[in-house]
Amino acid sequence: MVKAKDQVNRRLTAQLRTLKEHKPKVIRQKDVADVDWLQAQGLKKVNAEFVKAQLTLCGKNPRSRRYNTCLKLMGIALLKKSPAQYKLFQKIFAVPSRKTLDRVRFTGCLLA
């Protein structure tokens, strides 16, 4: 009886471990909802761009993410408003690093 419980516990812990290690599937650009459709649902253009960017960047490696100009500008505005809030925002969403935003601010280069 004890052996059976141990086996069940081992199986469950192994399954939990595999579930924790499961990474989200990378969403391709063609699978992402169109910005116009999101605007038709009642979102402003800036919010629709943010949702689209999050859907495309969520499954990518942080070093292989490429951010558009709108997301960089939004990040700079939030960073100037409150650096602590931006740090929390970075933990939740896929946004540019502070170093990237500093580079954009000081060089004046907003190329995507």
C-alpha positions as CSV (number, residue, x, y, z in Angstrom):
1,M,0.0,0.0,0.0
2,V,2.8,2.4,0.9
3,K,4.7,1.6,-2.3
4,A,1.6,2.4,-4.4
5,K,1.3,5.8,-2.7
6,D,4.9,6.5,-3.3
7,Q,4.6,5.6,-7.0
8,V,1.6,7.9,-7.4
9,N,3.4,10.7,-5.6
10,R,6.5,10.3,-7.8
11,R,4.3,10.3,-11.0
12,L,2.4,13.4,-9.9
13,T,5.6,15.3,-9.0
14,A,7.1,14.3,-12.4
15,Q,4.0,15.6,-14.1
16,L,4.0,18.8,-12.2
17,R,7.7,19.3,-13.0
18,T,7.0,18.9,-16.7
19,L,4.0,21.3,-16.5
20,K,6.2,24.0,-14.9
21,E,8.9,23.6,-17.5
22,H,6.4,23.9,-20.4
23,K,7.0,27.1,-22.3
24,P,4.3,28.9,-24.3
25,K,4.2,28.3,-28.0
26,V,5.7,31.1,-30.1
27,I,2.9,33.0,-31.9
28,R,3.6,33.8,-35.5
29,Q,2.9,37.2,-36.9
30,K,0.1,35.9,-39.1
31,D,-1.7,34.4,-36.1
32,V,-1.8,37.7,-34.2
33,A,-5.1,39.7,-34.4
34,D,-5.1,42.7,-36.7
35,V,-4.8,46.1,-35.1
36,D,-7.8,47.3,-37.0
37,W,-9.9,44.5,-35.6
38,L,-8.7,45.3,-32.1
39,Q,-9.7,48.9,-32.7
40,A,-13.1,47.8,-33.8
41,Q,-13.5,46.0,-30.5
42,G,-13.1,49.4,-28.7
43,L,-9.4,49.6,-28.0
44,K,-7.5,52.8,-28.8
45,K,-4.7,52.4,-31.4
46,V,-1.9,52.6,-28.8
47,N,-3.5,49.9,-26.7
48,A,-4.1,47.8,-29.8
49,E,-0.4,48.1,-30.8
50,F,0.6,47.1,-27.2
51,V,-1.6,44.0,-27.3
52,K,-0.3,43.0,-30.7
53,A,3.3,43.5,-29.5
54,Q,2.7,41.4,-26.4
55,L,1.2,38.6,-28.4
56,T,4.2,38.5,-30.8
57,L,6.9,38.9,-28.1
58,C,5.5,36.6,-25.3
59,G,7.1,33.4,-26.5
60,K,10.4,34.8,-27.7
61,N,13.7,34.8,-25.9
62,P,14.3,38.2,-24.3
63,R,17.5,38.7,-26.3
64,S,15.8,38.0,-29.7
65,R,12.9,40.5,-29.2
66,R,12.7,43.5,-31.5
67,Y,10.6,46.4,-30.3
68,N,8.7,48.8,-32.5
69,T,8.9,52.6,-32.1
70,C,5.5,52.9,-30.3
71,L,6.6,50.4,-27.6
72,K,9.9,52.2,-27.1
73,L,8.1,55.6,-26.7
74,M,5.6,54.1,-24.3
75,G,8.5,52.6,-22.3
76,I,10.3,55.9,-22.2
77,A,7.2,57.8,-21.0
78,L,6.6,55.2,-18.3
79,L,10.2,55.2,-17.2
80,K,10.3,58.9,-16.9
81,K,7.1,58.9,-14.8
82,S,8.2,56.2,-12.4
83,P,11.3,54.0,-12.6
84,A,9.9,51.7,-9.9
85,Q,6.7,51.3,-11.8
86,Y,8.6,50.5,-15.0
87,K,10.6,47.8,-13.1
88,L,7.3,46.1,-12.0
89,F,6.0,46.5,-15.5
90,Q,9.0,44.7,-16.9
91,K,8.3,41.7,-14.7
92,I,4.7,41.4,-16.1
93,F,5.1,42.4,-19.8
94,A,7.6,42.0,-22.6
95,V,9.0,45.6,-22.7
96,P,12.4,47.0,-23.6
97,S,15.1,47.0,-21.0
98,R,16.1,50.2,-19.3
99,K,19.5,50.1,-21.1
100,T,17.7,50.0,-24.5
101,L,15.5,52.9,-23.5
102,D,18.5,54.9,-22.3
103,R,20.3,54.2,-25.5
104,V,17.2,55.5,-27.5
105,R,16.9,58.6,-25.3
106,F,20.5,59.6,-25.4
107,T,21.1,58.9,-29.1
108,G,17.8,60.2,-30.3
109,C,17.4,57.2,-32.5
110,L,13.9,55.7,-32.7
111,L,14.5,53.2,-35.5
112,A,12.6,49.9,-35.0
